[in-house]
């Protein structure tokens, strides 16, 4: 699934970095300047789920947009930071690119 999303975003012209889990993504965010949006699934390998990771990103990098997707879990009160966007699966290519573009625009304004 991740490879498909990466392909969709690259074909749409986005520059994409991949991480296997939240720990690797956190390390990428610490090292890279200019990341504007993070896409995460609620169900991901590693020490954090997508909800926890979205809160960590919002706390450490408040200007980075976060798109959380899931085919299983819907967010409950407090699961997501106010700046994050949740989209249930299946996420169609046009919807994915539109949400990423909207978050990039929002992160560029803040």
Short mmCIF file of the C-alpha atoms (twelve columns), coordinates in Angstrom:
data_MODEL
# 
_entry.id   MODEL 
# 
loop_
_atom_site.group_PDB 
_atom_site.id 
_atom_site.type_symbol 
_atom_site.label_atom_id 
_atom_site.label_alt_id 
_atom_site.label_comp_id 
_atom_site.label_asym_id 
_atom_site.label_seq_id 
_atom_site.Cartn_x 
_atom_site.Cartn_y 
_atom_site.Cartn_z 
_atom_site.pdbx_PDB_model_num 
ATOM 1   C CA . UNK A 1   0.000   0.000  0.000   1 
ATOM 2   C CA . UNK A 2   2.789   2.447  0.893   1 
ATOM 3   C CA . UNK A 3   4.487   1.877  -2.472  1 
ATOM 4   C CA . UNK A 4   1.245   2.664  -4.291  1 
ATOM 5   C CA . UNK A 5   0.771   5.902  -2.370  1 
ATOM 6   C CA . UNK A 6   4.386   6.883  -3.021  1 
ATOM 7   C CA . UNK A 7   3.937   6.215  -6.752  1 
ATOM 8   C CA . UNK A 8   0.726   8.260  -6.862  1 
ATOM 9   C CA . UNK A 9   2.334   11.217 -5.119  1 
ATOM 10  C CA . UNK A 10  5.524   11.093 -7.212  1 
ATOM 11  C CA . UNK A 11  3.495   10.901 -10.431 1 
ATOM 12  C CA . UNK A 12  1.580   13.972 -9.241  1 
ATOM 13  C CA . UNK A 13  4.882   15.837 -8.910  1 
ATOM 14  C CA . UNK A 14  5.436   15.672 -5.164  1 
ATOM 15  C CA . UNK A 15  8.879   15.038 -3.701  1 
ATOM 16  C CA . UNK A 16  8.481   11.995 -1.438  1 
ATOM 17  C CA . UNK A 17  10.615  10.526 1.340   1 
ATOM 18  C CA . UNK A 18  9.695   7.094  2.696   1 
ATOM 19  C CA . UNK A 19  10.003  5.683  6.195   1 
ATOM 20  C CA . UNK A 20  9.364   2.120  7.321   1 
ATOM 21  C CA . UNK A 21  7.971   3.158  10.707  1 
ATOM 22  C CA . UNK A 22  7.386   6.130  13.004  1 
ATOM 23  C CA . UNK A 23  10.876  5.933  14.481  1 
ATOM 24  C CA . UNK A 24  12.506  6.223  11.058  1 
ATOM 25  C CA . UNK A 25  10.097  9.003  10.050  1 
ATOM 26  C CA . UNK A 26  10.939  10.905 13.238  1 
ATOM 27  C CA . UNK A 27  14.658  10.643 12.417  1 
ATOM 28  C CA . UNK A 28  14.026  11.903 8.889   1 
ATOM 29  C CA . UNK A 29  12.091  14.881 10.235  1 
ATOM 30  C CA . UNK A 30  14.933  15.696 12.641  1 
ATOM 31  C CA . UNK A 31  17.517  15.627 9.831   1 
ATOM 32  C CA . UNK A 32  15.600  17.168 6.936   1 
ATOM 33  C CA . UNK A 33  14.599  20.778 6.596   1 
ATOM 34  C CA . UNK A 34  11.653  21.620 4.392   1 
ATOM 35  C CA . UNK A 35  9.330   18.680 5.010   1 
ATOM 36  C CA . UNK A 36  5.872   20.192 4.689   1 
ATOM 37  C CA . UNK A 37  3.503   17.221 4.979   1 
ATOM 38  C CA . UNK A 38  3.593   13.807 6.624   1 
ATOM 39  C CA . UNK A 39  1.321   10.982 5.472   1 
ATOM 40  C CA . UNK A 40  0.818   8.186  7.967   1 
ATOM 41  C CA . UNK A 41  -1.428  5.198  8.414   1 
ATOM 42  C CA . UNK A 42  -2.938  4.562  11.840  1 
ATOM 43  C CA . UNK A 43  -1.768  0.957  11.621  1 
ATOM 44  C CA . UNK A 44  1.993   1.203  11.187  1 
ATOM 45  C CA . UNK A 45  4.970   -0.795 12.409  1 
ATOM 46  C CA . UNK A 46  7.133   0.525  15.206  1 
ATOM 47  C CA . UNK A 47  6.673   1.972  18.639  1 
ATOM 48  C CA . UNK A 48  3.902   4.457  17.734  1 
ATOM 49  C CA . UNK A 49  0.636   4.198  15.861  1 
ATOM 50  C CA . UNK A 50  -0.393  6.868  13.371  1 
ATOM 51  C CA . UNK A 51  -2.441  8.807  15.922  1 
ATOM 52  C CA . UNK A 52  0.474   8.984  18.362  1 
ATOM 53  C CA . UNK A 53  2.864   9.888  15.561  1 
ATOM 54  C CA . UNK A 54  0.581   12.686 14.324  1 
ATOM 55  C CA . UNK A 55  0.526   14.215 17.812  1 
ATOM 56  C CA . UNK A 56  4.326   13.985 18.046  1 
ATOM 57  C CA . UNK A 57  4.755   15.693 14.669  1 
ATOM 58  C CA . UNK A 58  2.324   18.467 15.636  1 
ATOM 59  C CA . UNK A 59  4.173   19.019 18.901  1 
ATOM 60  C CA . UNK A 60  7.708   19.021 17.465  1 
ATOM 61  C CA . UNK A 61  7.020   20.525 14.018  1 
ATOM 62  C CA . UNK A 62  3.786   22.536 14.221  1 
ATOM 63  C CA . UNK A 63  4.231   23.859 10.666  1 
ATOM 64  C CA . UNK A 64  4.241   20.354 9.140   1 
ATOM 65  C CA . UNK A 65  0.860   19.182 7.886   1 
ATOM 66  C CA . UNK A 66  -0.254  15.670 8.810   1 
ATOM 67  C CA . UNK A 67  -2.574  13.406 6.835   1 
ATOM 68  C CA . UNK A 68  -3.657  10.283 8.716   1 
ATOM 69  C CA . UNK A 69  -5.357  7.432  6.885   1 
ATOM 70  C CA . UNK A 70  -6.886  4.173  8.063   1 
ATOM 71  C CA . UNK A 71  -9.082  1.375  6.870   1 
ATOM 72  C CA . UNK A 72  -9.748  0.164  10.397  1 
ATOM 73  C CA . UNK A 73  -9.723  2.888  13.029  1 
ATOM 74  C CA . UNK A 74  -11.541 6.207  13.002  1 
ATOM 75  C CA . UNK A 75  -10.228 8.920  15.283  1 
ATOM 76  C CA . UNK A 76  -11.891 9.572  18.582  1 
ATOM 77  C CA . UNK A 77  -11.758 12.776 20.599  1 
ATOM 78  C CA . UNK A 78  -8.126  13.636 21.279  1 
ATOM 79  C CA . UNK A 79  -6.636  11.078 18.875  1 
ATOM 80  C CA . UNK A 80  -5.524  13.717 16.380  1 
ATOM 81  C CA . UNK A 81  -4.020  17.152 16.841  1 
ATOM 82  C CA . UNK A 82  -6.286  19.946 15.551  1 
ATOM 83  C CA . UNK A 83  -4.022  20.544 12.556  1 
ATOM 84  C CA . UNK A 84  -4.173  16.948 11.275  1 
ATOM 85  C CA . UNK A 85  -6.568  15.646 8.646   1 
ATOM 86  C CA . UNK A 86  -8.059  12.138 8.734   1 
ATOM 87  C CA . UNK A 87  -9.177  10.289 5.608   1 
ATOM 88  C CA . UNK A 88  -10.691 6.787  5.750   1 
ATOM 89  C CA . UNK A 89  -9.516  4.138  3.297   1 
ATOM 90  C CA . UNK A 90  -9.854  3.540  0.504   1 
ATOM 91  C CA . UNK A 91  -8.144  6.782  -0.424  1 
ATOM 92  C CA . UNK A 92  -8.455  7.347  -4.148  1 
ATOM 93  C CA . UNK A 93  -5.525  8.918  -6.024  1 
ATOM 94  C CA . UNK A 94  -7.260  12.234 -6.712  1 
ATOM 95  C CA . UNK A 95  -8.379  12.555 -3.089  1 
ATOM 96  C CA . UNK A 96  -4.870  11.745 -1.855  1 
ATOM 97  C CA . UNK A 97  -3.184  14.337 -4.049  1 
ATOM 98  C CA . UNK A 98  -5.839  16.957 -3.250  1 
ATOM 99  C CA . UNK A 99  -5.447  16.450 0.508   1 
ATOM 100 C CA . UNK A 100 -1.640  16.595 0.291   1 
ATOM 101 C CA . UNK A 101 -1.792  19.753 -1.849  1 
ATOM 102 C CA . UNK A 102 -4.207  21.386 0.601   1 
ATOM 103 C CA . UNK A 103 -1.966  20.548 3.559   1 
ATOM 104 C CA . UNK A 104 1.077   21.878 1.705   1 
ATOM 105 C CA . UNK A 105 -0.727  25.132 1.025   1 
ATOM 106 C CA . UNK A 106 -1.785  25.375 4.656   1 
ATOM 107 C CA . UNK A 107 1.723   24.617 5.929   1 
ATOM 108 C CA . UNK A 108 3.201   27.253 3.603   1 
ATOM 109 C CA . UNK A 109 0.877   29.892 5.084   1 
ATOM 110 C CA . UNK A 110 1.698   29.186 8.736   1 
# 
